[in-house]
Amino acid sequence: MQSVAGNTPDAGGRIERYGARVLLLDGDGRLLLVRGHDPHAPERSFWFTPGGGVEGAETFPEAAVRELAEETGYALTVEELVGPVWRRTAVFDFASRPYTQHEEIFVGHLADAERRPRGAADFTEDEHEALDEFAWMSEAQVAGEQLEVFPDILRQSWSEFTRWDGVTRNLGVQPE
């Protein structure tokens, strides 16, 4: 059985893949987050950053800019990304399938994306079913959000990525 982004499940059925995410910041320091839900558990909603699986021979930065454009219409170049600021391994279930996703997380700035026309989002069938809302949220809003937020470190100070020191931080394995 073929999985998302061309990765195949292991003998236990877990899909292991690589992914890239973007922390897109606007001029007011707000972060673009996506509210979604698992179609097999619609009662569980959560916020997360735009991003997804690396496809084919893509690099992490190439996947990050592609996923951002597909999910939001905002187009950045690889050179406009900052980072990766974080690396992590997210362990989660989606649509009743277990995933292990090794991610690199980059920072992007809306001002860079606004230098070019905004395209239309190009959702996959799964995204049409699972994505509910896009919102620009402040650090305080995210910290106080009642729904789950991924990665959870976004509930803490954002200075680690808004004033990045050039060191990629490893967030380790994070169950979601």
Buried (B, 14 or more C-beta within 10 A) or exposed (E): EEBBBEBEBEEEEBBBBBBBBBBBBBEEEBBBBBBBBBEEEEEEBBBBBBBBBBBEEBEBBBBBBBBBBBBBBBBBEBEBBBBBBBBBBBBBBBEEBBBBBBBBBBBBBBEBBEEEEEEEBEEEEBBEBBBEEBEBBEBEBBBEBEEEBBBEBBBEEBEBBBEBEEEEBEBEEBEB
